[in-house]
């Protein structure tokens, strides 16, 4: 079996879709270049996980209007993903199943939380479902995907990064590639292609 063929969803796996929200898509308040390109790839993976009866999680930034990451509060970013706003909504084309498990992060105005594990019960929920390995895709490679993957590894989960289902901000040219390399060196498996 080739490496790619061996990295297929099986019992004990979960899919974690990271922050595929309107404000991170082209035209959004904090758009990731080509961010909408992850949607069809993620939809294919969502379909595969659902067909196998495996859980799908979706993380989302869910900020208060005065969140510390916003420029008005001294942070680096424009306001984005304010709770209950259209920008915080998941992309319309993202085929999240009705039973997808939502994880809201960075909900406290005084605390940033790039990782889906930071200040949430994601690890406990995964363990409660008997999950030992997570497949991760979403936005953005060099920020929330990277932090989620590194925290997943630190929490004892095996991780597969879906490289065609992530896109980078690339504030500095090559940030996305460096993030993927960092995740690989930390122990993540990089998985190109669709399911």
C-alpha positions in Angstrom: 0.0 0.0 0.0 1.3 3.4 -0.8 1.7 6.0 1.9 -1.2 8.0 0.7 -3.5 5.0 0.4 -2.6 3.9 3.9 -3.7 7.2 5.4 -7.4 6.6 5.1 -10.1 7.2 7.7 -10.8 4.3 10.0 -12.4 3.7 13.4 -10.8 6.0 16.0 -10.4 8.9 13.6 -12.1 12.2 13.5 -12.1 15.1 11.0 -11.4 18.6 12.4 -12.4 21.5 10.1 -10.6 24.6 11.2 -12.2 28.1 10.9 -13.7 27.9 7.4 -15.7 31.1 8.2 -16.8 33.9 5.9 -14.4 36.5 7.3 -11.5 34.3 6.3 -12.7 33.8 2.7 -12.1 36.2 -0.2 -14.0 39.4 0.4 -14.0 38.8 4.2 -12.6 41.1 6.9 -9.4 39.0 7.2 -9.3 37.0 4.0 -6.9 34.2 3.4 -5.7 34.2 -0.2 -7.5 31.5 -2.1 -9.2 30.4 1.1 -12.3 29.3 -0.6 -10.3 26.6 -2.5 -10.3 24.5 0.6 -14.1 24.1 0.6 -14.6 21.4 -2.2 -11.6 19.4 -0.8 -13.0 19.5 2.7 -16.5 18.6 1.5 -15.0 15.5 -0.1 -13.4 14.6 3.2 -16.6 15.3 5.1 -18.4 13.0 2.8 -15.8 10.3 3.4 -16.0 10.6 7.1 -19.8 10.6 7.1 -19.8 7.5 4.9 -17.6 5.7 7.4 -19.7 6.9 10.4 -16.8 8.9 11.8 -17.2 12.2 13.7 -16.7 15.6 12.2 -15.7 18.6 14.3 -15.7 22.2 13.2 -13.8 25.0 15.1 -14.6 28.6 14.8 -13.4 32.0 16.0 -16.2 33.4 18.1 -14.9 36.8 19.2 -16.4 39.5 21.3 -16.5 43.0 19.6 -13.6 44.1 21.9 -11.4 41.1 21.4 -7.7 41.6 22.3 -6.6 40.5 18.8 -8.3 43.4 17.1 -6.3 46.5 16.2 -8.4 48.8 18.4 -7.3 46.8 21.4 -3.7 46.7 20.4 -3.9 43.4 18.5 -2.5 42.7 15.0 -5.8 42.1 13.1 -8.9 44.0 11.9 -12.2 43.0 13.6 -13.2 39.6 12.4 -15.5 36.6 13.3 -17.5 38.6 15.8 -19.9 36.2 17.5 -23.3 36.0 15.8 -22.1 38.2 12.9 -22.4 37.1 9.2 -18.6 37.1 9.1 -18.4 34.5 11.9 -20.7 32.1 10.0 -19.3 29.1 8.3 -18.8 29.3 4.5 -22.1 28.7 2.7 -20.7 26.1 0.5 -19.2 24.1 3.4 -21.2 20.8 3.7 -21.0 20.4 7.5 -23.4 17.7 8.6 -26.2 18.5 11.0 -24.4 16.5 13.7 -21.0 18.2 13.3 -19.6 19.1 16.7 -18.9 22.8 16.9 -16.0 24.2 18.9 -16.1 27.9 19.6 -12.7 29.4 20.5 -11.3 32.8 21.5 -14.6 33.6 23.1 -13.1 35.7 26.0 -12.1 39.2 25.0 -8.9 39.2 27.0 -7.5 35.9 25.6 -6.4 35.0 22.1 -6.8 31.3 21.1 -5.6 30.2 17.7 -5.8 26.5 18.5 -9.0 24.6 18.6 -7.8 23.1 21.8 -7.0 26.4 23.5 -9.6 27.0 26.3 -12.0 24.5 24.8 -13.1 21.0 25.6 -12.1 19.6 22.2 -9.5 17.1 23.6 -12.1 15.8 26.1 -14.7 15.4 23.4 -12.4 13.6 21.1 -11.3 11.2 23.8 -14.9 10.6 24.9 -15.6 9.4 21.3 -12.5 7.1 21.4 -10.6 9.2 18.9 -6.9 8.7 18.7 -6.1 10.3 15.4 -7.4 13.5 13.8 -7.4 14.7 10.2 -7.1 18.5 10.0 -7.9 21.0 7.3 -9.0 24.6 7.1 -7.7 28.1 7.6 -5.1 29.2 7.9 -2.1 27.0 7.6 0.3 29.3 9.3 -2.0 30.3 12.2 -5.0 28.4 13.5 -4.3 25.1 11.6 -0.7 25.1 12.8 -1.6 25.8 16.4 -4.4 23.2 16.4 -2.1 20.5 14.9 0.7 21.2 17.4 -1.7 21.2 20.3 -3.3 18.0 19.1 0.1 16.3 19.0 0.9 17.7 22.5 -2.3 16.2 23.7 -1.3 12.8 22.5 -3.3 12.5 19.2 -1.9 11.3 16.0 -2.4 14.0 13.3 -2.9 13.9 9.5 -2.7 17.3 7.8 -4.8 17.5 4.6 -2.4 19.6 2.6 -4.8 20.3 -0.2 -7.4 21.5 2.3 -5.4 24.2 3.9 -4.3 27.7 2.7 -1.9 30.2 4.3 -2.0 33.9 5.0 1.8 34.1 4.2 2.3 37.5 5.9 5.9 36.7 5.2 6.5 34.7 2.0 6.9 31.0 2.7 5.1 31.1 6.1 2.7 28.4 5.0 5.4 26.1 3.8 7.4 26.7 7.0 4.3 25.9 9.1 3.7 22.6 7.2 7.4 21.7 7.8 7.1 22.5 11.5 4.0 20.3 11.8 5.7 17.5 10.0 8.8 17.7 12.2 6.5 17.7 15.3 5.1 14.4 14.1 2.1 15.2 11.9 1.7 13.2 8.6 1.1 15.4 5.6 -1.5 13.9 3.3 -2.0 15.4 -0.2 -4.9 14.7 -2.4 -8.6 14.0 -1.9 -10.1 10.9 -0.2 
